[in-house]
Amino acid sequence: MEQMDNFEDDADDELFEHYRIVADPRQSLIRIDKFLSTRLPNVTRSKLQDGIHGGFVKVNDNTIKPNYRVRPHDVITISLPEPPRDTEVKPENIPLNIVYEDEHLLVVNKPAGMVVHPAFQNWSGTLVNALTYHFQSLPEMPGNEGRPGLVHRIDKDTSGLLVIAKSEKAITGLAKQFYDHSIERTYWALVWGEPNPEQGTIDVNVGRSLKDRRITTAFPNADFGRTAITHYKTLKTLRYVSLIECKLETGRTHQIRAHLKYLGYPLFNDATYGGNEIVKGTVFSKYRQFVDNCFKIMPRQALHAKTLGFIHPITKERLEFDSELPDDFKGVIEKWEHYVKYN
């Protein structure tokens, strides 16, 4: 629904149908914008409301008001001035940092800034675009069409290790290990503050925020969200920030970021979860300038998927991989070490 930023004033222009959604026979009465936000999670409520006001959303071929309530069997269509985007993945000659490869799988070290698969507002330049250029006929998991080879993912601005399946047997075997939580993954994170206790387990449900569906929220009340478990331990304290290791038992969207925010130790420079502000430290302008310089060195959340371990789905051999911290991450740690030593 990427065209919603560019509504035309002339509703008589030719429109192209992008979405057609038929309400369930037992659908309860619910506002149209709320209904669509559950079906189109990458589109904000405000954009949906703009689309309704602009006449781009119709129910049973009729324009509706924003307070319209969806009824059973309603046919909702969203039509925009531009044709729907071709969802076929386009191969792109993008270099891959491959740390291991055999005929069944490969392990890549993804740089920060690269989206894993094409999606809303990121249709090119992704890891999947690169994979489809370098490898032909990668398998796809059922229900995961358009994401060849993928069995897991990490966020755009998180760097680190990913395993990619090259055969049907591999994707099935790896998917089962992720389902069973037997894949071992550790992340290194730079967080605000010094965790107390220094190590522990965060066993708190997470799920989409009830206010902003782009954000994951921790729900201490187990009636909401899905089970999420993160084990952490402090590796180094640097007065106002700490380097910690997180081991995932589950792999929910933004799990580490949401869990650490919940504990009060957001990731350094994580704009989505409040880490791009000075959370710990002094009020002196010299310190603020130092932190701003660190933000410039690492203009993303300080999170790196450092290790990955699993059983090879074909050979049954135990494979374990480790990766170095990227230069921006190392640079920020060095600056904090220097600051602590001389201030």
N, C-alpha and C positions, 0 to 999 in steps of 0.2 A: 504494500500500500504506500510505496515510496513517493507517489505523486501528490500526496495530500498537502504538501507545503506549497503547491502551485495551483490553487483553485482559480478557475476563470470566472469572471463575472457573468459571462454570457452562457446561461445554462442550455441554450439552444444549440450550442456547438455539438458536433458528433461526440458521443461518449462510448467508451469501451468497457464492457463488463469485466471487473477484476475478481469479484467474489460473489458467490451465490450460496446462501446458507438457508437451509430449511429447518424451521423450528420443530422440535420433537413433539409428537402427539400429546405428550403429557407436560409440555412446557408450562411452567408457572408464569404468571404475569410479572414482567420485569422491564425496567426502563431499557430502551433500545441501546443507549450508549453503554450501559453496564453489561448488557447481553453481549454486545460486540467486543467489549474489552476482554471478555473471557475467551472469545474465539480468536481474537487478533491481539495477542499479548504484547507484540512489539509496537503497537500503535497506542498513543496516549489517549485518555478520555477527551482531552481538549481538542485534539485533532479529529476525533470521531464526531464531536459536537459541531466543529467547523464544517465537516462534511455533510452533516444533517442539515445545518442551516443553508448550505450551498446547494442543496437539492441533489447531492451525489449519492445519497442513501435513500433507497425506496423500499417500501414493504408492499408486496402484492402489486407492484408496478405503480404505486402511488407515493408521492412525496409525503413526508410525515414531519411532525414537530419533535423537538428534542425530548419531550416528556412522553412520547408514545410508548406504550407498554406492549412488548412482544407477546403474541398469543400462540396457542398450538397451531401447527401447520403453516405459520406465516413464512413467506418466501422473501428473504431480505437480500437485496442486491446492492452492490457498491460499484458504481461506474465512474470512471475518470476520463479526462480528456486525452490521455495518452494510452496506447495499447498496453496490455499487460506485458511485463518483462518476461523474456524467454528464460525459464528457470534451468535450462540445460547448462551444466557447468562448462565454462570455456577454458580449455588448457592454456596456461600461461607459462612462459619460460622464466620461472623464478627459481633462483638457486636454493637448494635444500642442504641443510647441515645434517648429514646422515651419520650417525654414530655406530649403527649396526644394520646389516642387511643380509637376509638369505632369501631363498625362493618363496618363503611363506610370510615373512613380515619384515618390517624395518622399524628402527627407532630414530626419531629425529629430535634435534634440539631447536625448538621454535624461538625465534627472536621476539622480543617485546615489540608491540605495534602491529604484528601480523594476526589477522583474524583467522580462526581455524577453518570455518566453512562459510560459503556465501549465505548472506541473510540480509534482512532489512538494512539499508544504507551501506552495506558492504558486499557488493556483488562481484568484485574483482580483487585481485591481489591477495587472495587468501591461500592458506596452506593447501586446501583442496584443489584450487586452480593450479597450483604448482604440482601436486601429486598427479593430476590427470594429464599433465604434460609429460612428466618423467616416467609414468607407469600406465600401461594400458589394462583395461578390464579389471580394475580393482573391485572387490566384492562390496556389496551394500547390505547392511542389516535391515531386516523387515521393518517397515515404518520409518526408515532413516534414508529415504531416497534423496539423491542429490548430495550425499555425503560419503562418497566411496572411500573405503578403507578405514573409516573412523569407528572406533569403539569407545573413545572418550575424548574430551577436549579440555583446553584451559583458556582462560580469558585473553582477550586481545592484548592487554598490556601486562600480562604475566608471561615470563619467559620460561623455557625449560623443556623437559623431556615428554615426548608422546610416542606411544607405540601405534603403528599402522599395520593393518592386515592386508596381505597381498593375495590370499587364497580363501576360499569358502570355509575350509576346515579351520584356518587360522582365526577368521573373524568369529566363528561360532565358539571356538575354544576360549578365545580372549574375552568375548562377551560374557561367557559363563563365569570366568574368574572375577570380572568386575561385579557381576550380579551376586556372587558369593562373598564379595569383599576380601578376596584372597590376594589381590594385587597389592603390592606394597609400594606406597608413594610417600615421599617426604618432600616438604617444601621448606625453603629458608625464607624468613620474613624479617624485615626491619620494622619494629613497631614503636609507637610512642609509649614511654613509661618503662617501668621495670615490673614485669609480671610477678604477682604475689598470690599463691606460691610460685616458686621458680619453675616448677613443672606440674602438670596435671592433665586432666581430661575434661573437655567441654562436651557434655552430653545434653544438648538443648536443641529442640526442634527448630528447623528453619523453613521458610516459605516466602512466597512473594508478599511484599508489603501490601497491606490493605489500603494504603494511601497512594503508593507509587509502584506499579507492577514491574518497573525496571530494577527495583531494589529488592534484595533478599533481607528478610528480617528474622531475628531470633525470637522464638515464641516459648518462653519458659512454661507456659500453660500447654500441656501436651495435647490439648484439644485442637490445636492449630499446627499447621506445617507438617513436615516429615522428619523422621528420625535423622539426626546428624551427629556424628561423633568425631571429634578432633582431639588427638593427643599432642601436647606441646611440651617443650623443655627449653629453658633459656641457655643459649650458648655463650653470650657475652653481653654484659651491661655497659652502656656508654653514657651514664648519668641520666640523660633525658630520653634516650632511646635504647632499645635492646635488640640484639639479633637472636631470633628464636627459630627452633625447628618444629615444624608441624607435621604430624603423621596422620594421614586420612584413614579413617575406618569406613566412612561413607564418602560419597562424592557428589554432594548437592551443588547446585549453581551458587557461586560466590560463598561457599561454605566457610572457608577460612576467614574471608573478609568480614562476613556477618558475625561469626563467632567472636573474633577478636574485638570488633566494635562493641559487641554485647558485654565483653569483659572490661571494656574501658581502655583497651590498648589498640586503637585502630592502626592499620598499616600506614607507614610513613608515605606521605604524598598520595594517599588514596582519596581522590576528590569525591567519589561516590559515597564514601563512608566516613567523611570528616577528617581524614588524615592529611589533607592539604592545608590545614591550619596549624598554628603552634599549639599543641595540646599540653606539652610539658616544657617548663623552662622559665627563664627570666623575662622581664619586661624591657630590658635594655635594647636600644636600637642596634647595637653591635651584634647581639645575639640574633635578632630578627633578620639582619642582613646575612648572617651566616646561614641560617635556615633557608632563606630565599635562594642563596647560592647552591645549597644542597638540592633544593627542588629543581633548579635549572639543570644540574648535572643528571638528575634522575627524574625526568618529567612524567612519571607514571607511578603506580603503586609498587612498593618494594616487595615483590613476591616472585620467587623463582622455584619452579618444579625441579628439585635438585636430583633426586634419585628415583629409580623405577625398578621394581623387581617382580618377576612373574615366572611361571612355568611355561616353557615353550609348548604351544598347543600340539605340536606334531612330534618333536623329539623327546618331550617331557623333561628336557634339561632345564635346570634352574638358571635363569638369566638375571643379572643385576647390572645396572648402569648408574653411573654418577656423572655429574656435569659441573663444570666450573661456574662460578657466579659471573654474569656478564660484566663488562667494564664499568657500566654506569653504577651497578650495584656495589662493586668493589670500590669505586671512586668515592661513593657516599660514605661507606664504612671507614675508609681511610681518613676522610675529612673529620668525621666524628671522633675517631681515635686521636687525631692531632688536636682537636678542640679540647677534649677531656685532659690531655696531657699538659697543655699550655694555658689553660684557663681555670 
